[in-house]
Amino acid sequence: MAVVEKIGPKAFAQHPIGSGAFVLTDRVPTQRIELVRNPNYWRSGRPYLDALSLEYVADDNARILAVVSGNTDVAVAIPFSQIQRLRRSPDVRVQLEQLAGLAFILPNLKKAPLNERNVMLALNYATPRQAILRDVFFNAAVIANSANAAPLPYWNPRLPTFPYDIAKAKALLAQSSVPKGFATTLSYVGADTDSQALATILQSAWAGIGVKLALQQLDITTLVNNIPKFDYDLAYQPADATVVDIGAQDEGALFLEDPASLHFGGYAYNDPKATGWVQEVIRTYNPAVRTRLFQQLQQYCMYVDPPGIPIIFPTERTLVKDRV
């Protein structure tokens, strides 16, 4: 903290100091990060590696080829569509791990008609999650039954997911300001093949209720930067980009359901009932009370006033060379 106060957070971000296993030696934005073993690391004999090079490779096929060819040892965020093929490939293995997170469509709730409850409910019912699970994620993920990240403590795994119900979606849209549909745009990472497949399915499915969905391909940096500026209609980040960094639901709830929580993003969702539960739950350590409040919030933000369109709880797919 003393170093941050002395040189400022921007300078610290470029020249970080910490007690981790590695020391930063070089960094080229959007290209690579070079690390070496920390000789002062507090765990004797660790880390096992002398150096580590992290390279940013946006293209899925290029990442895969780097491992298969032996030029790289590990690649993350392997497309779901490649899992079965790579499992049959010699000299490599695919590791799957359930992550705590949520892959979801984030609406700009400052824009009409996305800020209408019935519109958001209609889009949820018009989303064919079983088909998406099969055709995009190849049954290697779990359909989300919450508008917040999971699996985490206090999450209710028994709450049903949204059914695909076009008739119900049309009925809900009929009660909105756009009964015959509307035009909107979905922004996603163009280099991510899974995101492209998901966007195409949504474009076709939502047309069934009169929603004309334009597709906008962006790079991940532009997409992430546009979200806090509310410079988008609907946004989808790759499943791997929407995982939580702490083992609790508080952070996600503060971001999505508490509009006054500027520390966690200040999202535009504004439902007094949901926000009240968030404020109550972050002020108690009682497990029984936290379970009750989080599960109330889970059900309410799924079926009554959803802040987004949950798709899946993500799975990490890591391709590893057999020598590792």
C-alpha positions as CSV (number, residue, x, y, z in Angstrom):
1,M,0.0,0.0,0.0
2,A,2.9,2.4,0.8
3,V,4.3,1.9,-2.7
4,V,0.9,2.5,-4.3
5,E,0.5,5.7,-2.4
6,K,4.0,6.8,-3.2
7,I,4.0,6.2,-7.0
8,G,0.3,6.2,-7.7
9,P,-2.0,3.3,-9.0
10,K,-1.2,3.8,-12.7
11,A,2.5,3.6,-12.2
12,F,2.1,0.6,-9.8
13,A,0.0,-1.2,-12.5
14,Q,3.0,-0.9,-14.9
15,H,5.6,-1.9,-12.2
16,P,3.8,-4.0,-9.6
17,I,5.4,-5.2,-6.4
18,G,4.0,-8.1,-4.5
19,S,4.7,-11.3,-2.6
20,G,3.7,-13.7,-5.3
21,A,5.6,-16.6,-6.8
22,F,6.8,-14.7,-9.8
23,V,8.4,-11.3,-10.6
24,L,7.3,-9.3,-13.7
25,T,10.3,-8.7,-16.0
26,D,8.6,-7.5,-19.3
27,R,5.1,-6.6,-20.5
28,V,3.9,-5.8,-24.0
29,P,0.2,-4.9,-23.9
30,T,-2.0,-7.3,-26.0
31,Q,1.1,-9.4,-26.8
32,R,2.9,-11.0,-23.8
33,I,3.9,-10.9,-20.1
34,E,7.3,-12.3,-19.0
35,L,7.7,-13.6,-15.5
36,V,10.7,-15.1,-13.6
37,R,10.9,-17.0,-10.3
38,N,10.7,-14.9,-7.2
39,P,13.9,-15.8,-5.2
40,N,12.2,-14.3,-2.1
41,Y,9.0,-16.3,-2.3
42,W,7.8,-17.3,1.1
43,R,7.2,-21.0,0.2
44,S,10.6,-22.7,0.2
45,G,11.3,-24.6,-3.1
46,R,8.5,-22.9,-4.9
47,P,7.6,-22.1,-7.6
48,Y,8.9,-25.1,-9.6
49,L,9.3,-23.1,-12.8
50,D,12.3,-20.7,-13.4
51,A,10.3,-18.5,-15.8
52,L,6.9,-18.2,-17.3
53,S,5.9,-16.5,-20.6
54,L,2.2,-15.6,-21.0
55,E,1.3,-14.8,-24.6
56,Y,-2.0,-13.3,-25.8
57,V,-3.2,-15.1,-28.9
58,A,-6.7,-14.1,-29.8
59,D,-7.2,-16.6,-32.6
60,D,-8.5,-20.0,-31.3
61,N,-6.9,-22.1,-33.9
62,A,-3.5,-20.4,-33.5
63,R,-3.6,-21.2,-29.7
64,I,-4.4,-24.8,-30.4
65,L,-1.8,-25.2,-33.1
66,A,0.9,-23.7,-30.7
67,V,0.3,-26.5,-28.2
68,V,-0.1,-29.3,-30.8
69,S,3.1,-28.3,-32.5
70,G,5.0,-28.1,-29.2
71,N,5.8,-24.4,-29.4
72,T,3.6,-23.8,-26.3
73,D,2.9,-25.9,-23.3
74,V,-0.5,-24.8,-22.3
75,A,-3.4,-22.9,-23.9
76,V,-6.6,-21.8,-22.2
77,A,-10.1,-21.0,-23.5
78,I,-10.2,-23.8,-26.0
79,P,-13.4,-23.6,-28.1
80,F,-16.1,-26.0,-26.9
81,S,-16.5,-27.3,-30.4
82,Q,-12.8,-28.5,-30.4
83,I,-13.0,-30.5,-27.2
84,Q,-13.9,-33.9,-28.7
85,R,-11.4,-33.7,-31.6
86,L,-8.6,-32.7,-29.3
87,R,-9.3,-35.5,-26.9
88,R,-8.5,-37.9,-29.8
89,S,-5.2,-36.1,-30.7
90,P,-1.9,-37.6,-29.5
91,D,0.5,-35.9,-27.2
92,V,-2.1,-33.4,-25.8
93,R,-4.8,-33.6,-23.2
94,V,-7.9,-31.5,-22.5
95,Q,-8.7,-30.6,-18.9
96,L,-12.2,-29.4,-17.9
97,E,-12.9,-27.6,-14.7
98,Q,-16.1,-26.1,-13.4
99,L,-15.7,-22.4,-12.8
100,A,-17.6,-20.1,-10.5
101,G,-19.0,-17.5,-12.9
102,L,-21.8,-16.7,-15.3
103,A,-21.9,-16.4,-19.1
104,F,-24.8,-14.1,-19.8
105,I,-26.2,-11.4,-22.1
106,L,-25.9,-8.1,-20.4
107,P,-28.5,-5.5,-21.5
108,N,-28.0,-1.8,-21.5
109,L,-30.8,-0.9,-19.0
110,K,-30.4,2.8,-19.8
111,K,-31.9,2.1,-23.2
112,A,-35.6,1.5,-24.1
113,P,-37.1,-1.0,-24.4
114,L,-34.4,-3.1,-22.8
115,N,-35.2,-1.4,-19.5
116,E,-38.7,-2.9,-19.4
117,R,-39.3,-5.9,-17.2
118,N,-41.6,-7.7,-19.7
119,V,-39.1,-7.2,-22.5
120,M,-36.3,-8.8,-20.5
121,L,-38.6,-11.7,-19.5
122,A,-39.6,-12.2,-23.1
123,L,-36.0,-12.4,-24.3
124,N,-35.3,-14.9,-21.5
125,Y,-38.2,-17.1,-22.6
126,A,-37.2,-16.8,-26.2
127,T,-33.6,-18.0,-25.6
128,P,-33.2,-21.8,-26.5
129,R,-30.7,-22.7,-23.8
130,Q,-30.9,-26.5,-24.4
131,A,-30.0,-26.0,-28.1
132,I,-27.2,-23.5,-27.1
133,L,-25.8,-26.1,-24.6
134,R,-25.8,-28.7,-27.3
135,D,-24.7,-26.7,-30.4
136,V,-22.4,-24.1,-28.8
137,F,-21.1,-25.7,-25.6
138,F,-21.3,-29.3,-26.7
139,N,-22.9,-30.3,-23.4
140,A,-19.6,-29.4,-21.6
141,A,-21.2,-26.7,-19.5
142,V,-24.2,-26.2,-17.1
143,I,-27.3,-24.2,-18.0
144,A,-27.5,-21.2,-15.6
145,N,-30.4,-21.1,-13.2
146,S,-29.3,-17.7,-11.7
147,A,-28.6,-14.2,-12.8
148,N,-25.5,-14.3,-10.5
149,A,-22.4,-16.4,-10.6
150,A,-22.5,-20.0,-9.5
151,P,-21.7,-22.5,-8.2
152,L,-21.0,-20.5,-5.0
153,P,-22.2,-20.7,-1.4
154,Y,-25.9,-19.9,-0.9
155,W,-26.7,-20.7,-4.5
156,N,-29.8,-22.9,-5.0
157,P,-29.0,-25.7,-7.5
158,R,-32.7,-26.9,-7.5
159,L,-34.2,-23.7,-9.0
160,P,-35.4,-24.5,-12.5
161,T,-33.8,-22.8,-15.5
162,F,-35.8,-20.8,-18.0
163,P,-37.8,-23.0,-20.3
164,Y,-37.8,-22.2,-24.1
165,D,-41.3,-20.9,-24.5
166,I,-42.0,-18.7,-27.6
167,A,-45.7,-18.4,-26.8
168,K,-45.0,-17.0,-23.4
169,A,-42.3,-14.7,-24.8
170,K,-44.8,-13.3,-27.3
171,A,-47.4,-12.8,-24.6
172,L,-44.9,-10.9,-22.4
173,L,-43.8,-8.8,-25.3
174,A,-47.5,-8.0,-26.0
175,Q,-47.7,-6.4,-22.6
176,S,-44.7,-4.1,-23.3
177,S,-44.2,-0.9,-25.3
178,V,-43.0,-2.9,-28.3
179,P,-45.7,-5.6,-28.7
180,K,-44.6,-6.4,-32.2
181,G,-40.9,-6.5,-31.5
182,F,-38.0,-4.1,-31.9
183,A,-34.5,-3.8,-33.4
184,T,-31.4,-4.0,-31.2
185,T,-27.7,-5.0,-31.5
186,L,-25.7,-7.7,-29.8
187,S,-22.0,-6.9,-29.3
188,Y,-19.6,-9.8,-28.8
189,V,-15.9,-10.8,-29.3
190,G,-15.5,-11.6,-33.0
191,A,-12.4,-13.7,-32.5
192,D,-14.3,-16.1,-30.2
193,T,-15.9,-18.8,-32.2
194,D,-18.3,-19.9,-29.3
195,S,-19.6,-16.3,-29.1
196,Q,-20.2,-16.2,-32.8
197,A,-22.2,-19.4,-32.7
198,L,-24.2,-18.2,-29.7
199,A,-25.0,-14.9,-31.4
200,T,-26.2,-16.6,-34.6
201,I,-28.6,-18.8,-32.6
202,L,-30.0,-15.9,-30.7
203,Q,-30.5,-13.9,-33.9
204,S,-32.6,-16.7,-35.3
205,A,-34.5,-17.5,-32.1
206,W,-35.4,-14.0,-31.2
207,A,-36.7,-13.3,-34.7
208,G,-39.5,-15.6,-33.7
209,I,-40.9,-12.9,-31.4
210,G,-40.2,-10.0,-33.8
211,V,-36.8,-9.0,-32.4
212,K,-34.4,-7.9,-35.2
213,L,-31.0,-8.7,-33.8
214,A,-28.0,-7.1,-35.5
215,L,-24.6,-8.6,-34.7
216,Q,-21.5,-6.5,-33.9
217,Q,-18.1,-8.1,-33.7
218,L,-15.6,-6.3,-31.4
219,D,-12.3,-7.1,-29.9
220,I,-12.4,-8.0,-26.2
221,T,-10.8,-4.7,-25.0
222,T,-13.3,-2.5,-26.9
223,L,-16.2,-4.6,-25.6
224,V,-15.1,-4.5,-22.0
225,N,-14.5,-0.7,-22.2
226,N,-17.9,0.0,-23.8
227,I,-19.8,-1.7,-21.0
228,P,-19.1,0.8,-18.1
229,K,-19.8,3.6,-20.6
230,F,-23.1,2.0,-21.5
231,D,-22.0,2.3,-25.1
232,Y,-23.9,-0.8,-26.3
233,D,-27.3,-2.4,-26.6
234,L,-26.7,-6.0,-25.5
235,A,-23.2,-7.4,-24.7
236,Y,-21.9,-10.9,-24.4
237,Q,-18.4,-11.7,-23.2
238,P,-16.8,-15.1,-23.7
239,A,-17.6,-17.6,-21.0
240,D,-14.0,-17.5,-19.6
241,A,-14.2,-13.7,-19.2
242,T,-17.1,-13.8,-16.8
243,V,-15.7,-15.7,-13.8
244,V,-15.6,-14.3,-10.2
245,D,-12.4,-13.5,-8.4
246,I,-13.7,-14.2,-4.9
247,G,-15.5,-17.2,-3.5
248,A,-18.7,-15.3,-2.6
249,Q,-21.8,-14.0,-4.3
250,D,-21.6,-10.6,-2.8
251,E,-19.5,-9.1,-5.6
252,G,-21.8,-10.1,-8.4
253,A,-24.9,-9.1,-6.5
254,L,-23.4,-5.7,-5.8
255,F,-22.6,-5.2,-9.4
256,L,-25.8,-6.3,-10.9
257,E,-28.5,-5.5,-8.4
258,D,-27.3,-2.5,-6.5
259,P,-27.2,0.6,-8.7
260,A,-25.5,2.7,-6.0
261,S,-22.5,0.3,-5.7
262,L,-20.1,2.3,-7.7
263,H,-17.2,0.3,-6.4
264,F,-18.5,-2.7,-8.3
265,G,-19.5,-1.0,-11.5
266,G,-22.8,0.8,-10.7
267,Y,-24.9,-1.2,-13.2
268,A,-28.2,0.5,-14.2
269,Y,-30.6,-2.2,-12.8
270,N,-32.9,-0.5,-10.3
271,D,-35.3,-2.7,-8.4
272,P,-35.9,-1.6,-4.8
273,K,-36.8,-5.1,-3.6
274,A,-33.7,-6.7,-5.1
275,T,-31.4,-3.9,-4.0
276,G,-32.8,-4.1,-0.4
277,W,-32.0,-7.8,-0.2
278,V,-28.4,-7.1,-1.5
279,Q,-27.9,-4.4,1.2
280,E,-29.2,-6.7,3.8
281,V,-27.1,-9.7,2.8
282,I,-23.8,-7.8,2.7
283,R,-24.4,-6.7,6.3
284,T,-24.7,-10.1,7.9
285,Y,-22.4,-13.1,8.4
286,N,-25.2,-15.3,9.5
287,P,-25.2,-18.3,7.1
288,A,-28.9,-19.0,7.5
289,V,-29.9,-15.4,6.8
290,R,-27.4,-15.2,3.8
291,T,-28.8,-18.4,2.4
292,R,-32.4,-17.1,2.6
293,L,-31.6,-13.7,1.1
294,F,-29.4,-15.0,-1.7
295,Q,-31.9,-17.6,-2.7
296,Q,-34.7,-15.0,-2.7
297,L,-32.6,-12.8,-4.9
298,Q,-31.8,-15.8,-7.2
299,Q,-35.5,-16.6,-7.8
300,Y,-36.6,-13.0,-8.1
301,C,-33.9,-12.0,-10.6
302,M,-34.6,-15.1,-12.7
303,Y,-38.4,-15.0,-13.0
304,V,-39.7,-11.6,-11.7
305,D,-37.3,-8.8,-12.7
306,P,-34.2,-10.2,-14.5
307,P,-31.1,-7.9,-14.8
308,G,-29.8,-9.9,-17.7
309,I,-30.2,-13.1,-19.7
310,P,-28.2,-15.9,-18.0
311,I,-26.9,-18.6,-20.4
312,I,-24.4,-21.0,-18.7
313,F,-22.1,-21.4,-15.7
314,P,-18.7,-21.6,-17.5
315,T,-16.3,-24.4,-17.8
316,E,-12.6,-23.9,-18.2
317,R,-11.1,-25.8,-21.1
318,T,-7.3,-26.1,-21.0
319,L,-5.2,-27.8,-23.6
320,V,-2.0,-29.2,-22.2
321,K,1.0,-30.7,-23.9
322,D,1.7,-34.2,-22.5
323,R,5.2,-33.3,-21.4
324,V,3.7,-30.9,-18.8
